[in-house]
Amino acid sequence: MREKQRLIRAVLIAACFVVLASASLIAQEYRGRVQGTVTDSSQGAIIGAKVTLLNSKTGGTAVRQTDDNGRYLFDLVEPGTYSIAVEFQGFNRFVQENTAVPSRADLTVNAVLKPGEIKETISVTAEAASLQFNTSKLETTIDNNLTQSLPQLYRNVFLLAQLDPAVESTSWGEDNPYDTWASNNLRIGGSGQFTNDLQVDGSPSGISVKTGYVPSPDMV
């Protein structure tokens, strides 16, 4: 009897571990990271510079100091638009504004400080500064306001992927509302059709080459 109870207990514990492991795989981290290097005009690393990350919408801030290599890192950054300010005694204050951080983005924003007073600020835009993505992964986040303003004749949220310039439709005709073929008639970055992995909240929604479930745009 005791052996049977131990066996049941072991099976339940193993089942709990499987459930927890599955949950961790489904719950993907949506936040991004911003990092970079702070140097002077001669490309020398500036140690101990104060770097402030400001969320332009919420006003929330985070502060870091550059390490021995002049590097800084902000991890788990909420998607949004930010300004990055860098200060160090004896140099002008550096501010880069309108830096967009999409979901799961990994951005590098480098700053070059020039000799001067901190009260003097050198402001740049995201287009003019040293900003780059640190991954070759193709990912596009579509803004909710944009989806609400766009006419969606086909009532198929998967087709919004065509807003990314690397995505094209291979459909040979008009797609009916909630069409189970339409979602897989998308070629992404030159890939073949019917090869996409469509997911809703981390769970596959495809059945063979068709889409088993097309959620309503009103609930996404």
C-alpha positions in Angstrom: 0.0 0.0 0.0 2.8 2.4 0.9 4.6 1.6 -2.3 1.5 2.4 -4.3 1.1 5.7 -2.5 4.7 6.6 -3.2 4.3 5.7 -6.8 1.2 7.9 -7.1 3.0 10.8 -5.3 5.9 10.5 -7.7 3.6 10.5 -10.7 1.8 13.6 -9.4 5.2 15.4 -8.8 6.4 14.5 -12.3 3.1 15.8 -13.7 3.5 19.1 -11.9 7.0 19.6 -13.3 5.7 18.9 -16.8 2.9 21.5 -16.4 5.4 24.1 -15.1 7.8 23.4 -17.9 5.1 23.7 -20.5 3.9 27.0 -18.9 7.4 28.5 -19.0 7.7 27.6 -22.7 4.4 29.2 -23.6 4.9 32.4 -21.5 7.4 34.1 -23.8 9.2 37.2 -22.5 7.8 40.3 -24.3 10.2 42.9 -22.9 13.3 44.1 -24.6 16.7 45.4 -23.8 18.8 48.5 -24.5 22.5 48.6 -24.2 25.5 50.5 -25.5 28.9 52.1 -25.0 29.7 55.6 -23.8 33.0 57.0 -25.1 34.7 60.4 -25.6 35.7 61.9 -28.9 38.9 59.8 -29.0 36.8 56.6 -28.6 38.1 56.1 -25.0 35.6 54.4 -22.7 34.0 56.6 -20.0 33.7 54.7 -16.8 31.0 55.6 -14.3 28.8 57.7 -16.6 25.2 58.1 -15.5 22.8 56.7 -18.1 19.0 57.4 -17.7 16.3 55.6 -19.6 13.1 57.6 -19.7 9.7 56.2 -20.9 8.3 59.1 -22.9 4.7 58.0 -22.3 4.7 57.0 -18.6 7.5 59.1 -17.3 9.1 56.1 -15.7 12.9 56.1 -15.4 15.7 53.7 -14.8 19.3 54.6 -14.1 22.6 52.7 -14.8 26.3 53.5 -14.6 28.8 52.4 -17.2 31.2 49.7 -16.3 35.0 49.5 -16.7 34.5 49.1 -20.5 32.2 52.1 -20.7 29.2 49.8 -21.3 25.7 50.0 -19.9 22.7 47.6 -20.0 18.9 48.0 -19.4 17.2 44.7 -19.3 13.5 43.8 -19.2 12.5 47.1 -20.9 8.8 47.5 -21.5 7.9 48.2 -25.2 7.5 51.9 -25.9 9.3 55.1 -26.9 12.2 56.2 -24.8 14.8 58.9 -24.4 18.3 58.1 -23.3 20.4 60.6 -21.4 24.1 60.3 -20.5 25.9 62.5 -18.1 29.5 62.7 -16.8 31.4 65.4 -15.1 33.4 67.6 -17.5 31.3 66.6 -20.6 28.2 67.8 -22.3 25.0 66.0 -21.5 24.0 63.6 -24.3 20.3 63.0 -25.0 18.8 60.7 -27.7 15.1 61.0 -28.1 12.3 59.1 -29.8 14.0 55.7 -29.5 11.4 53.0 -30.2 11.8 49.8 -28.3 9.5 47.1 -29.8 8.5 43.9 -28.1 11.5 41.6 -27.5 13.9 44.1 -29.2 17.6 44.1 -28.5 19.0 47.6 -29.3 22.4 49.1 -29.1 22.5 52.9 -28.6 26.1 54.3 -28.3 26.9 57.7 -27.0 29.9 60.0 -27.7 30.4 62.7 -25.1 32.1 66.0 -25.9 34.1 68.1 -23.4 32.0 70.8 -21.8 29.5 71.5 -19.0 26.8 69.0 -18.1 24.2 71.9 -18.3 24.9 72.0 -22.0 22.9 69.3 -23.8 23.5 67.7 -27.1 20.3 66.2 -28.4 20.0 63.8 -31.3 17.2 61.7 -32.9 17.1 58.0 -33.3 17.8 58.3 -37.0 21.1 60.3 -36.5 22.5 58.3 -33.6 24.3 55.0 -33.5 21.4 52.6 -33.1 21.2 49.0 -34.3 19.4 45.8 -33.7 21.5 43.0 -32.3 19.6 40.2 -33.8 18.7 39.0 -37.3 15.3 37.8 -36.2 12.5 39.2 -38.2 9.7 40.5 -36.0 7.1 43.2 -36.4 4.8 44.5 -33.7 1.5 46.0 -35.1 0.1 48.9 -33.1 -3.5 48.5 -31.8 -4.5 52.0 -33.0 -3.3 51.1 -36.5 -5.4 47.9 -36.6 -8.5 49.7 -35.4 -8.2 52.3 -38.1 -7.5 49.8 -41.0 -10.4 48.3 -42.9 -10.3 44.5 -42.3 -12.6 43.1 -45.0 -11.3 39.5 -44.5 -11.7 39.6 -40.7 -8.4 37.7 -40.4 -5.8 39.1 -38.1 -3.1 36.9 -39.5 -3.2 38.8 -42.8 -2.0 41.9 -40.9 1.4 40.4 -41.2 1.4 41.9 -44.7 2.1 45.2 -43.1 5.7 44.0 -42.8 7.5 44.6 -46.1 9.1 41.2 -46.0 5.7 39.4 -46.1 3.6 38.9 -49.3 0.4 37.0 -50.0 0.5 34.1 -52.5 -3.3 33.8 -52.6 -4.7 33.4 -56.1 -8.1 35.0 -55.3 -10.1 36.9 -52.7 -10.0 35.5 -49.2 -13.3 35.0 -47.5 -13.8 36.1 -43.9 -12.0 33.8 -41.5 -10.7 31.8 -44.5 -8.7 28.8 -43.2 -6.4 28.9 -46.2 -5.6 32.6 -46.2 -3.2 32.6 -43.2 -0.9 30.1 -44.7 -0.9 31.8 -48.1 1.8 34.2 -46.8 5.4 34.1 -47.9 7.7 35.4 -45.2 11.2 36.6 -46.2 11.1 34.5 -49.3 10.0 31.2 -47.7 7.5 28.9 -49.3 3.8 29.0 -48.7 2.1 26.6 -46.3 5.2 26.5 -44.2 4.3 29.0 -41.5 3.9 28.3 -37.8 0.8 30.2 -36.7 0.3 30.7 -33.0 -2.3 32.3 -30.7 -1.1 33.0 -27.2 1.8 30.6 -27.8 -0.3 27.7 -28.9 -0.3 26.4 -32.6 -3.5 27.2 -34.5 -2.7 25.3 -37.7 -4.0 22.0 -38.9 -1.8 20.7 -41.7 -1.7 23.5 -44.3 -4.9 25.1 -43.0 -5.6 27.4 -40.1 -7.6 25.6 -37.4 -8.6 28.7 -35.6 -8.8 32.3 -36.8 -9.5 34.6 -33.8 -11.9 37.6 -34.3 -10.1 40.9 -34.7 -12.4 42.3 -32.0 -10.9 40.0 -29.4 -7.2 40.4 -30.3 
